[in-house]
Structure formats: C-alpha cells, structure tokens
Amino acid sequence: MIIKKYVVHDMKEALIRAKYELGKEAIIVSQKQVRPGRWYQLFRKKMLEVTVAVEEKVHEKNRKEKEEFQKILFSKEPQMKSEDSSDMIQMAKETLKSTLERSIRNELQKAQEMEMMEEELHRKVFSESPLAKEKFDAYKLKHGLEEKLTKENLLQFVQEVYLENPFLKEKPFGRLNVLVGPTGVGKTTTIAKIASTALLEENKTVGLLTIDTYRIAAVEQLKKYAEILGIPFVTVEDPKDIGKKLEELSGVDIILVDTIGASPKDEERLEDIKGYLLELPEERNTYLSISMSQDTDTVKRILKTYKELRYDALILTKLDEVENFRNFWSIMENTVLPVQYFCHGQEVPEDLEEAELSRVLTYLWEELKS
C-alpha cells in the first residue's frame, strides 16, 4: 500500500495531485485542517492535510506506464531522421499536454460538481430553518467538524442538541386509538396500514370505527380495507351512539378510530369532532396526523389549533413528497410529543414505519439525495 499526504489549499488540489502522482485508483483515507509552520507564527494560514492511499501494484503499473511514455517522448536513440524525430516528439508533447489539460479540467469539473451537490444538500437541510443552521454551525465549531455535511454527523448533532426530541419518545398503541387531522393528510390510508401491521405482523385482532360520515368515499374506502383484512367495521353518525358501537368491537385487541378531516381554520368542524371525542372513554391515545409536504406555517397552525382535541402523539405522512428538511425542524422546534409513525407512500402496509430518529433521518437524507 502506497500512502501519501498532501498539504493543500482545498480538496480540488488534493484530488488533482493524487490522480496525477498515484493514478486514478487512489482513494482519500482522511482529511483534516492544519496550520503549517512554527507554533509561534501567529498568522499561519489554515490548510487541508489530505491522506491518500493506493495499492502498490496499481501504483507500480501507473508509474511504469508513465516511464514508457517518457521514453518514447525523450529517447535520444536516432530511430529516424532528425527532422522526423523532432516532429514526432513535438506532436507527442502536444498530445501529452492536451491529455493532461483535459484530465485536469475533468477533475476540476468533478470537484466543482461535488461542491455544488454539497451546497445544494446543505441548502435543502438547513435553508428553511435558520435556527437549526445556527445550532449546527455552533455544534461544528465545538467539535471541530469539517465543512462536509454527512448523515452521521447530522444524526449526532440532533441527538446532542435536541435533547427533548419527539423522535426519541414513544406512545405505543393501546386498545383505543383515535386519528385526527386535516382533510387530505392520509388518515384513512394510515389506519389501514396500522391495522394490517397489527393483524399480520403482531397477530392482534383489530376493529375499525369511523365517524367520518361527511365523506362517503372515505367510509367506503375504510370499509373496503376492513373486508380485505377480514376485520369488523362500524360507522357512527351520532356522538350518542359511540358507546353502543364500541360494544360491537368489544372482542378485539385494538380499535382504530377514523375522524372527520378539518382545516385548522374550520372551528365549526373542529367542534363537531370534539363532540364525538367527548363520548369516547378517557383511556385512549389520540394521534394527530400531519402531512410533511405542507408549508411550515400550516404545520405550526395545525399543531397549535388541534391542541383542543387533546392529541398526545403524532403520525407524520407523505414524507415521499418532501423536498427539504423544513417540517422536520418545524416538528423538532414546536412539539415535544412523541412521533409514533411516519408514512411515505400509498402501499399498505409497506409504506408505514416506526418514527425512530435514525430511520426518519435516513429516509429524508436518501430522498433528498435521489
């Protein structure tokens, strides 16, 4: 193994020198910032120390190829007439120069593209949350991190800085579980995913109850899911009938309740939902479903307005539609309640996952890089 260290101004310079001296198979082993010179030289410029390695066989092959080419270029043996030889050497030199220039241009272009991709990724992660960026910059300074943003140092940053982290908490499903949230966030599909998971993976019996009789299509959709899964399904059209309907589901392990979708601005509809929830037993879990594709102001308004329905955990939907981390930071900064699940598609039950921090960050990271 051949190992070399370069002290350079930036990564572009290191890449070009490594590729030229060691060959295209060379790989970067490590990088760190250094200040060359004596310790007492106060104004030493900060530079980058890059360690590069390449297999000895690969390096030897690369070296021999260069030597052979040099022999052809600068051989003094009179193999041809001097004027012909001079022309050939000149042509070879120009070819070599052109090849090197093209190689350098390609390396610089690759380095620039990588830098642009890094800048774009950084923008997608932090541009919508100045507070998160400020905290991350302080975290980098504290730990002496390099400029490059990675999934690993982002995860470590969140774990260290956001101690009251909703993704580190849990609100396991009890027997009675209610999903509330605005229209169009995917409550009905999410209920089908949860029911399928509980039935097929956890071997629990499940019953479905809906009070969303405002939308016939939603009732029919949930009824269809119940038929496919072979589980009981009941509808409630009057809050006073809830007790009787719950008795019809008395033999199941888990009851999932679908509710009317309501805009956070629709006070009348929210009052209707509250009327139904007041008839439910106090011992229940109430999950607020939020679409991660909505704008941050709407998400904040939903978190605030729906407090009157006394939700105690969150389910995040439509992560497959996100284009940045804006609502991830919005959730981190505006609630301390547990996030139980996140959804990233319409497939039942495949597109439902437990919202453990590393899973959520990994999904968002890969989604933004794709």
C-alpha positions in Angstrom: 0.0 0.0 0.0 1.4 3.4 -1.0 0.3 6.2 1.3 1.0 9.9 0.7 0.0 13.1 2.5 -0.7 16.4 0.8 -1.0 19.8 2.4 -3.2 21.8 0.1 -5.4 24.8 -0.1 -8.6 22.7 -0.9 -9.8 19.3 -1.9 -9.7 20.0 -5.6 -5.9 20.5 -5.5 -5.5 17.3 -3.5 -7.6 15.3 -6.0 -5.6 16.5 -9.0 -2.2 15.9 -7.4 -3.2 12.4 -6.2 -4.7 11.4 -9.5 -1.6 12.6 -11.3 1.0 11.1 -9.0 -0.7 7.9 -7.8 -3.2 7.2 -10.6 -7.0 7.2 -10.8 -7.3 4.3 -8.4 -6.1 6.4 -5.5 -8.6 6.9 -2.7 -8.8 9.5 0.1 -8.2 8.0 3.6 -8.7 11.1 5.8 -8.6 14.8 5.8 -8.1 17.5 8.5 -7.4 21.1 8.8 -3.8 22.1 9.8 -1.7 25.2 10.2 1.8 24.6 8.6 4.7 26.4 10.1 6.1 27.1 13.6 3.8 27.3 16.6 5.0 30.9 17.3 4.0 32.1 13.8 0.6 33.5 14.9 -0.8 34.2 11.5 -0.3 30.8 9.9 -2.8 30.1 7.2 -5.2 27.2 7.7 -4.7 24.5 5.1 -6.0 21.0 4.4 -4.0 17.9 5.1 -5.2 15.0 2.9 -4.0 11.4 3.3 -4.3 9.4 0.1 -3.6 5.7 -0.5 -3.3 3.3 -3.5 -2.5 -0.4 -3.8 1.2 -0.8 -4.6 0.6 -3.0 -7.7 -1.8 -0.3 -9.1 0.7 2.4 -8.4 3.6 0.4 -10.0 1.6 -0.1 -13.1 0.7 3.6 -13.3 4.4 4.5 -12.8 5.6 2.1 -15.5 3.1 3.4 -18.0 4.4 7.0 -17.4 8.0 5.9 -17.7 7.3 4.1 -21.0 5.6 7.2 -22.3 8.6 9.3 -21.2 11.0 7.0 -23.0 9.0 7.4 -26.2 9.0 11.1 -25.9 12.5 11.8 -24.9 14.5 8.9 -26.2 17.9 10.0 -27.6 18.3 7.0 -29.9 18.4 8.0 -33.6 15.5 5.9 -34.7 14.5 8.2 -37.5 15.7 11.3 -39.3 16.2 14.2 -37.1 13.5 16.4 -38.7 11.0 13.5 -38.5 12.1 12.7 -34.9 11.7 16.4 -33.9 8.2 16.5 -35.4 7.2 13.3 -33.7 8.5 14.5 -30.3 6.7 17.8 -30.7 3.5 16.0 -31.6 3.8 13.7 -28.6 4.5 16.6 -26.3 1.4 18.4 -27.5 -0.6 15.2 -27.1 0.7 14.8 -23.6 -0.1 18.4 -22.8 -3.6 18.2 -24.2 -4.2 14.9 -22.3 -3.0 16.4 -19.0 -5.0 19.6 -19.5 -8.2 17.6 -20.3 -7.6 15.4 -17.3 -7.2 18.4 -15.0 -10.3 20.0 -16.5 -12.3 16.8 -15.9 -11.0 16.6 -12.3 -11.8 20.2 -11.6 -15.3 19.8 -13.1 -15.9 16.7 -11.0 -14.7 18.6 -7.9 -17.0 21.6 -8.7 -20.0 19.3 -9.3 -19.3 17.6 -5.9 -19.1 21.0 -4.3 -22.3 22.2 -5.9 -24.1 19.0 -4.8 -22.8 19.5 -1.3 -24.1 23.1 -1.3 -27.5 22.0 -2.6 -27.8 19.3 0.1 -26.8 21.8 2.8 -29.5 24.2 1.4 -32.2 21.5 1.5 -31.3 20.5 5.0 -31.0 24.0 6.6 -32.2 26.8 4.4 -35.8 26.6 5.7 -34.7 26.7 9.4 -32.2 29.5 10.3 -32.4 28.4 13.9 -31.3 24.8 13.1 -28.5 26.1 10.9 -27.3 28.4 13.7 -27.3 25.5 16.1 -25.5 23.2 13.7 -22.8 25.8 13.0 -22.2 26.1 16.7 -22.1 22.3 17.0 -19.5 22.1 14.2 -17.3 24.7 15.8 -17.5 23.0 19.2 -16.5 19.6 17.7 -14.1 20.9 15.0 -16.0 19.2 12.2 -15.1 19.6 8.6 -17.4 21.5 6.2 -18.8 18.4 4.6 -22.3 17.5 5.9 -22.9 13.8 6.4 -25.9 11.8 7.6 -23.9 10.6 10.6 -22.8 14.0 11.9 -26.4 15.3 11.3 -27.8 12.4 13.4 -25.2 13.1 16.2 -26.0 16.8 16.1 -29.7 16.2 16.6 -29.1 13.7 19.4 -26.8 16.0 21.3 -28.5 19.4 20.7 -32.2 18.5 20.6 -32.5 16.6 23.9 -36.3 16.9 24.1 -36.5 15.0 20.9 -40.0 13.9 19.8 -38.4 11.1 17.7 -36.7 9.6 20.7 -40.1 9.1 22.5 -42.8 6.6 22.1 -46.6 6.3 22.5 -47.4 2.6 21.9 -50.8 1.8 20.7 -53.3 0.9 23.4 -56.7 -0.7 22.9 -58.5 2.5 21.7 -56.6 4.8 19.3 -58.0 7.8 17.5 -56.5 9.6 14.5 -57.3 13.2 14.0 -56.0 15.7 11.5 -56.9 17.9 8.5 -58.5 16.7 5.3 -56.1 15.1 2.8 -53.3 14.1 5.2 -54.0 10.4 4.7 -55.7 9.3 8.0 -57.8 6.6 6.4 -54.9 5.0 4.5 -52.7 5.3 7.6 -55.4 3.4 9.7 -55.4 0.7 7.0 -51.6 0.4 7.3 -51.7 0.2 11.1 -54.5 -2.3 11.1 -52.6 -4.5 8.6 -49.4 -4.4 10.6 -51.1 -5.2 13.9 -53.1 -8.1 12.3 -50.4 -9.6 10.0 -47.2 -8.9 11.9 -48.3 -8.7 15.6 -51.1 -11.3 15.4 -53.6 -9.0 17.1 -57.3 -8.7 16.4 -58.4 -5.3 15.1 -61.6 -3.4 14.7 -62.3 -0.2 12.7 -64.7 2.6 13.6 -65.3 5.8 11.6 -67.1 9.0 12.4 -66.1 10.5 9.0 -69.6 10.2 7.6 -69.2 13.6 5.9 -67.3 11.9 3.1 -69.0 8.8 1.7 -65.8 7.9 -0.2 -63.8 7.8 3.0 -66.3 5.4 4.6 -66.4 3.1 1.6 -62.6 3.1 1.4 -62.2 2.1 5.1 -65.0 -0.5 4.7 -63.2 -2.0 1.7 -59.9 -2.3 3.7 -61.9 -4.0 6.5 -63.4 -6.5 4.1 -59.9 -7.3 2.6 -58.4 -7.8 6.1 -61.5 -9.7 7.4 -62.0 -7.4 10.4 -65.1 -5.8 11.9 -66.0 -2.3 10.8 -68.7 0.1 12.2 -69.8 3.7 11.5 -71.1 6.3 13.9 -73.4 9.1 12.8 -74.3 10.5 16.2 -72.0 11.0 19.1 -74.5 9.4 21.5 -74.2 6.1 19.6 -70.5 5.7 20.2 -70.8 3.6 23.4 -73.1 1.1 21.6 -70.8 0.9 18.6 -67.8 0.3 20.8 -69.6 -2.7 22.3 -69.8 -4.2 18.9 -66.0 -4.2 18.9 -65.6 -5.5 22.4 -63.8 -8.7 21.3 -60.8 -7.1 19.6 -57.4 -6.2 20.9 -57.1 -2.8 19.1 -59.7 -0.3 17.9 -58.7 2.3 15.4 -61.0 5.3 15.0 -61.1 7.5 11.9 -62.4 11.0 12.3 -63.6 13.9 10.2 -60.9 15.9 8.4 -60.9 19.5 9.4 -58.9 22.6 8.4 -57.3 24.3 11.4 -59.4 27.4 10.4 -62.7 25.5 10.4 -63.8 26.0 14.0 -67.2 24.5 13.5 -65.9 21.2 12.1 -63.4 21.0 15.0 -66.3 21.4 17.5 -68.1 18.5 15.8 -65.0 16.3 16.2 -64.7 17.3 19.8 -68.3 16.4 20.4 -67.6 12.8 19.2 -64.3 12.5 21.2 -66.1 13.6 24.4 -68.2 10.4 24.1 -65.2 8.2 23.9 -63.6 6.7 27.0 -60.9 8.8 28.6 -58.4 5.9 28.4 -57.3 6.3 24.7 -54.5 7.5 22.6 -55.2 10.4 20.2 -52.7 10.8 17.3 -52.5 13.9 15.2 -51.7 13.1 11.6 -49.7 15.8 9.8 -48.6 15.9 6.2 -44.9 16.7 5.9 -45.4 18.2 2.4 -47.4 21.2 3.8 -45.8 24.6 4.4 -44.3 25.2 7.8 -46.8 27.9 8.8 -49.7 25.5 8.2 -47.9 22.8 10.2 -47.4 25.2 13.1 -51.1 26.2 13.0 -52.2 22.6 13.0 -50.1 21.8 16.0 -51.5 24.7 17.9 -55.2 24.6 16.8 -55.6 20.8 17.3 -54.5 21.0 20.9 -58.1 21.5 21.9 -58.7 17.9 20.7 -56.0 16.8 23.3 -53.8 14.8 21.0 -50.9 13.1 22.8 -48.7 11.9 19.9 -48.1 12.4 16.2 -48.1 10.5 12.9 -46.2 12.1 10.0 -47.5 11.4 6.5 -46.3 12.0 2.9 -42.6 12.0 3.5 -42.2 10.8 -0.1 -43.4 14.3 -1.2 -40.9 16.4 0.7 -38.1 18.4 -0.9 -36.3 19.6 2.1 -36.0 19.3 5.9 -38.2 22.3 6.7 -41.0 20.4 8.5 -38.6 18.0 10.2 -37.1 21.1 12.0 -40.6 22.5 12.5 -41.7 19.4 14.4 -38.4 19.4 16.4 -38.9 23.0 17.4 -42.7 23.1 18.0 -43.6 20.0 19.9 -42.2 17.6 22.5 -44.9 14.9 22.0 -43.8 11.5 20.7 -43.8 10.8 16.9 -45.0 7.2 16.6 -45.1 6.5 12.9 -44.1 8.1 9.5 -45.7 7.2 6.1 -44.0 7.5 2.7 -46.4 6.3 0.1 -49.8 4.6 -0.5 -48.7 0.9 -0.3 -50.5 -0.9 2.6 -48.8 -1.7 4.9 -45.3 -1.4 3.4 -45.1 2.4 3.5 -45.5 2.7 7.3 -42.5 2.8 9.6 -41.9 3.5 13.3 -40.6 7.0 13.6 -37.3 6.2 15.3 -34.9 9.2 14.7 -32.3 7.4 12.6 -35.0 5.9 10.4 -36.6 9.3 9.7 -33.3 11.0 9.1 -32.1 8.2 6.8 -35.3 8.3 4.8 -35.2 12.1 4.4 -31.5 12.1 3.6 -31.8 9.4 0.8 -34.9 11.2 -0.5 -33.1 14.5 -0.9 -30.0 12.9 -2.5 -32.0 10.9 -5.0 
